[in-house]
Amino acid sequence: MLETIAAVWRIESPKLIAHLARTTRDVGCAEDIAADAFVAALAQWPSEGIPRNPGAWLMTAAKRRLIDRVRREKTLADKTEQLQNQLPYGGVEPNFAATYEDIDDDMLRLMFVVCHPVLSPEARVALTLKLLGGLTTAEIARAYLSSEATVAQRIVRAKRTLSEARVAFEVPEGRERLQRLPPVLEAVYLIFNEGYAATAGNDVLRPELVEDALRLGRMLAQLMPHEAEVHGLVALMEIHASRIPARLAPDGSPILLLDQDRGKWNHLLIQRGLDALARAERLGPLGPYALQASLAACHARAATPEATDWPRIVALYDALAVIMPSTVVELNRSVAVGMAYGPEAALAIVDALRDEPSLQAYHLLPSVRGDMLFKIGRLGEARREFERALALAENARDRAFLQRRADECGNE
């Protein structure tokens, strides 16, 4: 029973907190009241059973606790009357549709609040997972290999920062919405990336984070159906997630894209991703996420690695570099150039990046360079590059993979 209640809470809590945050104008207060409603459910549901409409039950319980809080503080008398008028009489199950009439707006509002630029990316991710993903502080700490106390402090500081900055509980309009959308998309994509390619720990994949990011992305696409980049992000995540069944060997080590068994790819997710990309292309213009989704689509559409349209991938990277110039994009472009025009052409690009400060701690720079050197037969240099990458990598599976690559080069 408790596991079922916890599952219900994870589904319903984001909607509940979003609705309460609009009323209270305070994320911390909304979360506290929602937690009180959950405690009431834990006390009542095991003996009486889960109600037919658990979301409406929780909403009713939360509103009653909000009224109690307002009365205790002897403030906001008008708000008390307003909330009382919303409560049903003669049962705890109000009309669900009426109770959640504005729920889409509330969820969208909360997304923009918890991903406000006043917060650091780490704080945005933590708050997003806590309030919109329904994860506990302990679950977030486990996902990011951090202590529960550290995550709890980060969340408390984030809520305090939002309060002190007097962040408006509104969905921005027009140009401001476009300016504020990138942090929202970034938070969702950071969650996805940590699940899809864990940066630390013993596992390459953390499927629960991938699922959370996909759910948040799909929710955002429903709430903002006319934003091309929202659909672009969903397309990118869906297509990448489709590869998960083929990404790991039986021993848990990563399998490179070109070595994966494409028959194991999830073709339902691929189709969902291609559909989302088509929507982004119709809405246009294509932004960074939609362009990256287009890159992923080139692989998804190729029945075999040999059928991949590498010149098109290089062209897409060229376009991506214009709107999102970065050393990481250039490094990725070098890999595509190597596949399309040979490892010597790619090595020239990689060599130009060797002194970039932003890549000095990035293990993929020496890893890519080692791969290019290996392909042209400079095995001694390749081994040294793989060993450099090995020293920089923090994920245990990545280190094991890089050790095998170094061993393949011999002892020159």
Phi, psi and omega in degrees: 000316182297323178294322178294317178298318179297321179295319177298317181298318182296326179283318189271334187298321178301318180294320180295311181296319179299316180294317181291325180296324177296323182285315185273340185061028183212113182298317180298315179297317180299318180294320179297316181293319177299320178297322177299319178295323179294319177299319178298321178295318179298329180282328189258318188295322181302328181268328185257348182093156179288129183296161181302325181235080187298327179297317180292323177299312179297321179298316179297314180298319181294318180295323177296321178290328176294319177298318178300318180295316180298318180296318181298320182278352178053043178226172175053050182300321180295323178295323178299313180298319180298316181292322179298322180293337181278342185282143177282156175237133180095028178153161183259004183246091179286178175293115187297317182298320180290318181299323183255030185302322183254022189297324179300314178298320180296316180296318179295319179300314181295323177301316181288331179290308185288344177252027180295143182299344179293341179264154175287158177305322180295320180292321179299316181296314181299314180293321179298314179294323182288310189269325182256335178268344178075015180279151174280165177300321179295321179294320178295317180299318179295320182296324184254015176052044180239168178281151179299323180297320180295315180295318180299317179296321179298318181292317179298315179297321181297316179294323178294320179298317178299319180293314182292328179280355180052049180295129181290136179272063181222153172278120180297155182247161171054230184297324180296324178297317180297325179289327183270346182294320182307317178297328177295311179297321181297317181298316180296318183289327176297320177298314180299313184298321180292331176280326186277327180215080185303135183276342181213172178093194186257352185246140176286321185247146169230085189303330182295326178287322176301314180297319179297315181296318178299317180296317179294319179296315179296321178298315181297322178295325177290324182280333182231066189291348184256009180260114184301319184292331176297313178294326177298317178296316179300316179300316181299314182291318181299314183292316177298317181297333181297339183274350188305318181298341183250005189276341186239140172283167180305331180274004178090359180282152183287146174249125181297154185308311185288347179260359184284150174280104186292344175292340179272349179298147179278103187284341173292316177294322177300314181296321177298319179294317179294324177295317179295322178296320178299321178294319178298319180293324178293323182282315177048173346289162182283128176261192184302318182290319180294323178293319177294325175295323177297322176297313180297325181295329178300320178288319183296328182277347182272122181292331179223161177303324182293336182276358182294136180273080184294321176302322177294321179297318177300316180298321178293321176295324176300316179294320180295322180296333179289315185266343179218065182295129177199158179292328179292319177299319180295322178295316178296322178298325180298323179296316179296320178299320179298321180287327183275322191231005175107152184295332179296318179296321180291321183298325178298321179291316182296318180300326179290345181261356189298331182261007180293121182303323184291346182251004186294331179255012184264110188294340182287339177296303177294332178295314179295317180297319178298321180295318179294317178296321178299318184292333180260009171088009178269072193291323179298313178295322180299316180299317180298324179291318178295324178292324175297316179297320179300321181290334183269333185292141180253342180273131186299321180292321177297319180296320179296320179297315181293327177296320178296320178297319178296319180295328179296338183277351182081197185244031181296000000 
